[in-house]
Amino acid sequence: MNRRHALLLGAALTVSLTAAACGSGDDGSSSGTGAAAPAASAAVSDADIQKALDTGGSITVWAWEPTLKQVVADFQAKYPKVKVNLVNAGTGNDQYTALQNAIKAGSGVPDVAQVEYYALPQFALAKSVTDLATLGAGKLDGTFTPGPWSSVHVGNGIYGLPMDSGPMALFYNKDVFDKYDLKVPATWDEYVADAEKLHQANPKAYITNDTGDAGFTTSMIWQAGGKPYTVDGTTVGINFAEPGTQKFTGLWQKLIDGKLVAPTTSWSDAWYKGLGDGTIATLVIGAWMPANLESGVKAGEGKWRVAPMPQWEAGGRATSENGGSSLAIPEASANKNLAYAFLKYANVDEGVQTRVDGGAFPATTAQLQDPKFQDKEFPYFGGQKVNQVLAESASQVVSGWSYLPFQVYANSIFNDTVGKAYTSSTTLQDGLKAWQDASLKYGEEQGFTLK
């Protein structure tokens, strides 16, 4: 359940970013999108990283991802002079708050921190995390799938190494689809038709659940080709009137108006029950979901299957990311070479397979293309080779998506704005306009230039 926070939780973490602190308008500013270019520093060689491993020492890693426990054990066995203190300082926003407090205090900052993709720009622009290009991360181009690799870039810098990914797919209850003679939808129009047919046949059954979720909403807009966020250094724009957003709201409003989505909050007891008893028939969600279904919805064993994400146009091949995390090195780390050695082990080298074996969905192309990975049969999914669908999805992520440099805060106010569309006469489009206005107001207060 740990990755669910990429979908559900926006932190109320406030990183005060004045224009001066961000380097806006100075001669060092990047001409591309993202933060100002960091000051030049001597490049670290592979020999330097190996020397850090040979010399040994201690590093502290803040992360909640469960498979890292085995990665740490294996890493210490391979490099006995290194001690890794793995600390769960909270999940998602709880850890970000603790991390920001440690950075402010100037003490207790870890050497490595797990940071979700949507939150990384906030730490990068505050210059709280290290540009890993100075440690050799630029040589890893091609190692990761495009979505996660793009997500760890801010401007000209690389501020994390992708740990996992969440390309979206359609998870559906085959027993329900067979019982009500539903067609597995290839398009969103077919998805709406299934929703209507199912709910008419059984008023207690719904195509899916939704009570308002920032991660799901932005992922759907992303897949529709939307680009509501524009970021150029400390200049930020938000426009939820753009075509991709309107594609999503036009479709999803039909489901809300028709009362065709269950008014059930994800990850609640009622949600698990609905997934198990067939009253929630599908989930459009990230590739990390199989392990959550297996552990949390035992009654669904053998009933669920995975299919490509429905498309906005017949024959389309577009997906988006939903969730996923990187490992980053805080700027305050006193042992960056050793920290980077751990990042490489965990996210590029042997640690990747350890994590995949533990149920993580990889961001690395080597694992995604491995026949052993793709041909794995999942008993829970009726023996389906689920990873074939998910790996294909990872290769079809729409490029060009940007998160806000204060997305953590923006997500935290989603339910106060867009959430009203699920509980009142407010439309999704109006709710998004309110979210846009509130986010822009916050950005201006924090010193960003708005356009």
C-alpha positions as CSV (number, residue, x, y, z in Angstrom):
1,M,0.0,0.0,0.0
2,N,3.0,2.3,0.3
3,R,2.9,3.7,-3.2
4,R,-0.7,4.7,-2.8
5,H,0.4,8.1,-1.5
6,A,1.5,9.0,-5.0
7,L,-2.2,8.9,-5.8
8,L,-3.9,10.1,-2.7
9,L,-1.8,12.4,-0.6
10,G,-0.5,15.9,-1.3
11,A,1.6,17.3,1.4
12,A,0.9,20.6,3.1
13,L,4.7,21.0,3.0
14,T,5.6,24.6,2.3
15,V,9.0,25.3,0.8
16,S,9.3,29.1,0.7
17,L,10.9,30.0,-2.6
18,T,11.6,33.6,-3.2
19,A,12.6,34.6,-6.7
20,A,16.1,35.5,-5.5
21,A,16.5,32.1,-3.7
22,C,15.6,30.3,-6.9
23,G,18.0,32.3,-9.0
24,S,15.2,33.8,-11.2
25,G,16.5,36.4,-13.6
26,D,20.2,36.1,-12.9
27,D,22.8,35.2,-15.4
28,G,22.9,31.6,-14.3
29,S,19.3,30.9,-15.2
30,S,18.6,28.0,-17.5
31,S,17.0,28.9,-20.8
32,G,15.1,25.6,-20.7
33,T,12.3,24.5,-18.4
34,G,13.1,24.1,-14.7
35,A,15.6,25.4,-12.1
36,A,18.5,27.6,-12.6
37,A,21.7,25.8,-13.6
38,P,23.8,24.8,-10.6
39,A,27.2,26.2,-10.1
40,A,29.9,24.2,-11.9
41,S,31.8,21.7,-9.8
42,A,34.4,19.0,-10.5
43,A,32.9,15.9,-12.0
44,V,33.1,12.8,-9.9
45,S,34.6,9.8,-11.7
46,D,33.6,6.1,-11.4
47,A,37.0,5.6,-9.7
48,D,35.9,8.1,-7.0
49,I,32.7,6.3,-6.4
50,Q,34.5,2.9,-6.2
51,K,37.0,4.5,-3.8
52,A,34.1,5.6,-1.5
53,L,32.9,2.0,-1.4
54,D,36.4,0.6,-0.7
55,T,37.0,3.2,2.0
56,G,33.6,2.6,3.6
57,G,31.6,4.7,6.0
58,S,28.0,5.2,7.1
59,I,25.1,6.7,5.3
60,T,21.5,7.2,6.3
61,V,18.6,6.5,3.9
62,W,15.1,7.8,4.5
63,A,12.6,5.7,2.6
64,W,9.3,3.9,3.1
65,E,9.5,1.5,0.1
66,P,9.5,-2.0,1.7
67,T,11.7,-3.8,-0.9
68,L,14.7,-1.5,0.1
69,K,15.1,-3.5,3.3
70,Q,16.5,-6.4,1.3
71,V,18.5,-4.1,-1.0
72,V,20.2,-2.6,2.0
73,A,21.1,-6.0,3.4
74,D,22.5,-7.2,0.1
75,F,24.5,-3.9,-0.4
76,Q,26.1,-4.2,3.0
77,A,27.0,-7.9,2.4
78,K,28.7,-6.9,-0.9
79,Y,30.4,-3.8,0.7
80,P,31.1,-4.8,4.3
81,K,32.9,-1.6,5.1
82,V,29.6,0.4,4.5
83,K,26.9,0.8,7.0
84,V,23.4,1.8,5.7
85,N,21.0,3.1,8.3
86,L,17.5,2.6,6.7
87,V,14.9,4.9,8.4
88,N,11.2,5.1,7.7
89,A,10.7,8.8,8.6
90,G,7.1,8.7,7.4
91,T,5.3,8.1,4.1
92,G,5.0,10.7,1.4
93,N,4.1,14.1,2.9
94,D,5.1,13.0,6.4
95,Q,8.6,12.4,5.3
96,Y,8.8,15.5,3.2
97,T,7.8,17.6,6.2
98,A,10.5,15.9,8.3
99,L,13.0,16.4,5.6
100,Q,12.2,20.0,5.2
101,N,12.4,20.5,9.0
102,A,15.9,18.8,9.1
103,I,17.1,21.0,6.2
104,K,15.9,24.1,7.9
105,A,17.5,23.1,11.2
106,G,20.8,22.2,9.5
107,S,21.0,18.9,11.2
108,G,19.7,15.4,10.9
109,V,19.5,15.5,7.1
110,P,19.8,12.0,5.6
111,D,22.3,11.1,2.8
112,V,19.6,9.6,0.6
113,A,15.8,10.3,0.6
114,Q,12.9,8.8,-1.3
115,V,11.1,11.5,-3.2
116,E,8.1,10.9,-5.4
117,Y,8.3,12.3,-8.9
118,Y,5.6,14.9,-8.4
119,A,7.4,16.3,-5.3
120,L,11.0,16.3,-6.7
121,P,10.8,19.7,-8.5
122,Q,9.9,21.4,-5.3
123,F,13.1,20.2,-3.6
124,A,15.2,20.8,-6.7
125,L,14.1,24.4,-7.1
126,A,14.8,25.0,-3.4
127,K,18.3,23.6,-4.1
128,S,17.7,21.1,-1.3
129,V,18.8,18.1,-3.4
130,T,22.0,17.5,-5.3
131,D,22.3,17.6,-9.1
132,L,23.4,14.1,-9.8
133,A,24.9,15.0,-13.1
134,T,28.0,16.0,-11.2
135,L,28.2,12.5,-9.9
136,G,27.9,10.8,-13.3
137,A,24.1,10.4,-13.7
138,G,24.2,11.9,-17.2
139,K,25.8,8.6,-18.4
140,L,22.6,6.8,-17.5
141,D,20.6,8.1,-20.4
142,G,18.7,5.2,-21.9
143,T,18.8,3.2,-18.7
144,F,15.3,4.2,-17.7
145,T,12.0,4.4,-19.5
146,P,11.1,7.9,-20.8
147,G,8.5,8.8,-18.2
148,P,10.5,8.3,-15.0
149,W,13.7,9.6,-16.6
150,S,12.0,12.8,-17.6
151,S,10.5,13.2,-14.2
152,V,13.9,13.3,-12.4
153,H,15.1,16.2,-14.7
154,V,14.5,19.7,-13.6
155,G,16.0,22.2,-16.0
156,N,19.5,21.1,-16.9
157,G,19.9,19.0,-13.8
158,I,19.2,15.4,-12.8
159,Y,17.9,15.4,-9.2
160,G,17.1,11.8,-8.5
161,L,17.5,8.3,-10.0
162,P,14.2,6.6,-10.8
163,M,13.3,3.8,-8.4
164,D,10.1,2.6,-9.9
165,S,7.3,3.7,-12.3
166,G,3.6,3.7,-12.6
167,P,2.5,3.5,-16.3
168,M,-1.3,3.3,-16.2
169,A,-3.4,0.4,-17.3
170,L,-7.0,-0.9,-16.9
171,F,-7.4,-3.4,-14.1
172,Y,-10.8,-5.1,-14.5
173,N,-12.9,-7.8,-12.8
174,K,-13.4,-10.4,-15.6
175,D,-16.1,-12.2,-13.7
176,V,-18.2,-9.0,-13.6
177,F,-17.5,-8.3,-17.2
178,D,-18.5,-11.8,-18.2
179,K,-21.7,-11.8,-16.0
180,Y,-23.0,-8.5,-17.5
181,D,-21.7,-9.1,-21.0
182,L,-19.4,-6.1,-21.0
183,K,-16.8,-5.5,-23.6
184,V,-13.3,-4.7,-22.4
185,P,-13.1,-1.0,-23.4
186,A,-10.5,0.1,-25.9
187,T,-11.7,3.7,-25.8
188,W,-13.1,6.0,-23.2
189,D,-16.4,6.2,-25.0
190,E,-16.7,2.4,-24.7
191,Y,-15.8,2.8,-21.0
192,V,-18.7,5.1,-20.4
193,A,-21.0,2.7,-22.3
194,D,-19.9,-0.1,-20.0
195,A,-20.5,2.1,-17.0
196,E,-24.0,2.8,-18.1
197,K,-24.8,-0.8,-19.0
198,L,-23.4,-2.2,-15.7
199,H,-25.1,0.2,-13.4
200,Q,-28.4,-0.2,-15.2
201,A,-28.2,-4.0,-14.8
202,N,-27.1,-3.8,-11.2
203,P,-27.6,-0.4,-9.4
204,K,-25.2,-1.5,-6.7
205,A,-22.4,-2.1,-9.1
206,Y,-20.2,0.7,-10.6
207,I,-17.5,0.8,-13.3
208,T,-15.1,2.4,-10.8
209,N,-14.9,4.6,-7.7
210,D,-14.0,8.3,-7.5
211,T,-14.4,10.9,-4.8
212,G,-11.7,13.3,-6.2
213,D,-8.0,12.6,-6.5
214,A,-5.3,14.9,-7.7
215,G,-2.9,12.2,-9.0
216,F,-5.6,10.4,-11.0
217,T,-6.9,13.7,-12.4
218,T,-3.5,14.9,-13.6
219,S,-2.6,11.5,-15.0
220,M,-5.8,11.4,-17.0
221,I,-5.2,14.9,-18.4
222,W,-1.6,13.8,-19.1
223,Q,-2.8,10.9,-21.2
224,A,-5.2,13.2,-23.1
225,G,-2.2,15.2,-24.3
226,G,-2.9,18.0,-21.8
227,K,-0.2,20.3,-20.7
228,P,-1.8,22.5,-18.1
229,Y,1.5,23.3,-16.3
230,T,4.3,25.3,-17.8
231,V,7.5,25.8,-15.9
232,D,10.5,27.9,-17.0
233,G,12.8,28.4,-14.1
234,T,10.7,30.3,-11.5
235,T,8.1,31.4,-14.1
236,V,5.0,29.2,-13.8
237,G,1.8,29.0,-15.8
238,I,-1.4,27.0,-15.0
239,N,-4.1,26.6,-17.6
240,F,-6.9,24.1,-17.1
241,A,-8.9,25.5,-20.0
242,E,-6.5,23.8,-22.4
243,P,-7.8,21.0,-24.8
244,G,-6.4,18.0,-22.9
245,T,-8.0,19.0,-19.7
246,Q,-11.3,19.6,-21.5
247,K,-11.2,16.2,-23.0
248,F,-11.0,14.7,-19.6
249,T,-13.6,16.8,-17.9
250,G,-16.0,16.3,-20.8
251,L,-15.9,12.6,-20.4
252,W,-15.6,12.3,-16.6
253,Q,-18.4,14.7,-16.0
254,K,-20.8,12.3,-17.8
255,L,-19.9,9.6,-15.2
256,I,-20.4,12.0,-12.3
257,D,-23.7,13.4,-13.6
258,G,-25.0,9.9,-14.3
259,K,-24.0,8.7,-10.8
260,L,-22.0,6.0,-12.5
261,V,-18.9,6.0,-10.2
262,A,-19.0,4.7,-6.7
263,P,-18.8,7.4,-4.1
264,T,-16.2,5.4,-2.3
265,T,-12.8,6.7,-1.3
266,S,-9.8,4.7,-2.5
267,W,-7.9,2.7,0.1
268,S,-10.8,2.7,2.5
269,D,-12.4,-0.5,3.9
270,A,-15.4,0.0,1.7
271,W,-13.1,0.3,-1.3
272,Y,-11.4,-3.0,-0.6
273,K,-14.8,-4.6,0.0
274,G,-16.1,-3.3,-3.4
275,L,-13.0,-4.6,-5.2
276,G,-13.6,-8.0,-3.7
277,D,-17.3,-8.4,-4.1
278,G,-17.5,-7.0,-7.7
279,T,-19.4,-3.8,-7.0
280,I,-16.3,-1.8,-8.2
281,A,-15.5,-3.4,-11.5
282,T,-12.4,-1.6,-12.7
283,L,-9.4,0.6,-11.7
284,V,-7.5,2.8,-14.0
285,I,-4.2,3.0,-12.1
286,G,-0.5,2.6,-12.0
287,A,1.5,-0.6,-12.8
288,W,2.4,-1.0,-9.1
289,M,-1.2,-2.1,-8.4
290,P,-0.9,-6.0,-8.8
291,A,0.9,-6.5,-5.4
292,N,-1.8,-4.3,-3.7
293,L,-4.6,-6.4,-5.1
294,E,-2.9,-9.6,-4.2
295,S,-2.4,-8.5,-0.6
296,G,-5.5,-6.5,0.0
297,V,-8.2,-8.1,-2.1
298,K,-7.9,-11.8,-1.5
299,A,-11.5,-12.4,-2.6
300,G,-10.6,-11.2,-6.1
301,E,-8.1,-13.9,-6.7
302,G,-8.5,-15.4,-10.2
303,K,-11.1,-12.8,-11.1
304,W,-9.0,-9.8,-12.1
305,R,-7.2,-9.1,-15.4
306,V,-5.2,-6.3,-16.9
307,A,-5.7,-4.5,-20.2
308,P,-4.3,-1.4,-21.9
309,M,-5.5,1.9,-20.8
310,P,-8.6,3.0,-22.8
311,Q,-7.8,5.6,-25.5
312,W,-9.3,8.9,-26.4
313,E,-9.4,7.9,-30.0
314,A,-9.7,4.4,-31.5
315,G,-6.3,2.9,-32.4
316,G,-4.4,5.3,-30.1
317,R,-1.4,4.2,-28.1
318,A,-1.0,6.8,-25.3
319,T,-0.6,6.3,-21.6
320,S,0.6,8.3,-18.7
321,E,2.4,7.8,-15.4
322,N,0.6,7.5,-12.1
323,G,2.8,7.4,-9.0
324,G,6.4,6.3,-8.6
325,S,9.5,7.5,-6.7
326,S,13.1,8.5,-7.1
327,L,16.0,8.3,-4.7
328,A,17.7,11.7,-4.2
329,I,20.7,13.0,-2.3
330,P,20.1,16.0,-0.1
331,E,22.5,18.8,-0.7
332,A,23.4,18.7,3.0
333,S,24.8,15.1,2.7
334,A,28.4,14.9,3.9
335,N,29.0,11.7,2.0
336,K,27.6,12.2,-1.5
337,N,30.0,9.7,-3.3
338,L,29.0,6.9,-1.0
339,A,25.3,7.9,-1.2
340,Y,25.5,7.9,-5.0
341,A,27.1,4.4,-5.0
342,F,24.0,3.2,-3.0
343,L,21.6,4.9,-5.5
344,K,23.3,3.2,-8.4
345,Y,23.2,-0.2,-6.7
346,A,19.6,0.2,-5.7
347,N,18.2,1.7,-8.9
348,V,20.6,0.7,-11.7
349,D,22.5,-2.4,-10.7
350,E,21.8,-5.6,-8.7
351,G,19.3,-3.9,-6.4
352,V,16.8,-3.4,-9.2
353,Q,16.2,-7.2,-9.6
354,T,15.9,-7.6,-5.8
355,R,13.2,-5.0,-5.8
356,V,11.4,-6.5,-8.8
357,D,11.5,-9.9,-7.1
358,G,9.9,-8.2,-4.1
359,G,7.0,-7.0,-6.2
360,A,8.2,-3.5,-7.4
361,F,7.5,-2.4,-10.9
362,P,10.8,-1.2,-12.5
363,A,11.7,2.0,-14.2
364,T,14.7,0.3,-16.0
365,T,14.5,-0.7,-19.6
366,A,16.6,-3.8,-19.0
367,Q,14.2,-5.3,-16.5
368,L,11.1,-4.3,-18.5
369,Q,12.5,-6.0,-21.7
370,D,13.7,-9.1,-19.9
371,P,11.7,-12.2,-21.1
372,K,11.7,-13.6,-17.6
373,F,9.9,-10.5,-16.4
374,Q,7.5,-10.3,-19.3
375,D,6.6,-14.0,-19.3
376,K,5.9,-14.2,-15.5
377,E,2.4,-15.7,-15.0
378,F,0.3,-14.2,-12.2
379,P,-2.0,-16.8,-10.5
380,Y,-4.1,-13.9,-9.0
381,F,-4.8,-12.7,-12.5
382,G,-5.8,-16.1,-13.8
383,G,-2.3,-16.9,-15.0
384,Q,-2.2,-13.8,-17.2
385,K,1.3,-12.5,-18.2
386,V,0.4,-9.1,-16.7
387,N,3.9,-7.6,-17.2
388,Q,3.6,-7.8,-20.9
389,V,0.7,-5.3,-20.8
390,L,2.4,-3.1,-18.2
391,A,5.8,-3.0,-20.0
392,E,4.0,-2.0,-23.2
393,S,2.3,0.8,-21.3
394,A,5.6,2.0,-20.0
395,S,6.8,2.5,-23.6
396,Q,3.8,4.6,-24.6
397,V,3.9,7.4,-22.0
398,V,3.1,10.7,-23.6
399,S,6.1,13.0,-23.5
400,G,6.2,16.7,-22.4
401,W,4.4,16.5,-19.0
402,S,5.5,18.9,-16.3
403,Y,4.7,19.1,-12.6
404,L,4.5,22.4,-10.7
405,P,7.5,23.3,-8.6
406,F,5.0,23.4,-5.7
407,Q,2.9,20.4,-6.7
408,V,3.0,19.0,-3.2
409,Y,1.1,22.0,-1.9
410,A,-1.2,22.1,-5.0
411,N,-2.3,18.5,-4.4
412,S,-3.0,19.2,-0.8
413,I,-5.8,21.7,-1.7
414,F,-7.3,19.5,-4.5
415,N,-10.2,18.3,-2.4
416,D,-11.0,21.9,-1.3
417,T,-11.5,22.9,-4.9
418,V,-12.0,20.1,-7.5
419,G,-13.3,17.8,-4.8
420,K,-16.5,19.9,-4.6
421,A,-17.5,18.6,-8.1
422,Y,-18.2,15.2,-6.4
423,T,-20.4,16.7,-3.6
424,S,-22.2,19.7,-5.1
425,S,-23.4,21.2,-8.3
426,T,-19.9,22.5,-9.0
427,T,-18.6,21.0,-12.3
428,L,-15.2,19.5,-12.8
429,Q,-14.2,22.3,-15.1
430,D,-15.2,24.9,-12.5
431,G,-13.4,23.0,-9.8
432,L,-10.3,22.9,-11.8
433,K,-10.5,26.6,-12.4
434,A,-10.7,27.1,-8.6
435,W,-7.7,24.8,-8.2
436,Q,-5.9,26.8,-10.8
437,D,-6.6,30.1,-9.1
438,A,-5.7,28.9,-5.6
439,S,-2.5,27.3,-6.8
440,L,-1.5,30.5,-8.7
441,K,-2.2,32.6,-5.6
442,Y,0.1,30.3,-3.6
443,G,2.8,30.4,-6.2
444,E,2.8,34.2,-6.3
445,E,3.0,34.3,-2.4
446,Q,6.1,32.1,-2.6
447,G,7.8,34.4,-5.1
448,F,7.2,32.7,-8.4
449,T,6.5,34.7,-11.5
450,L,3.2,33.8,-13.0
451,K,2.2,33.9,-16.7
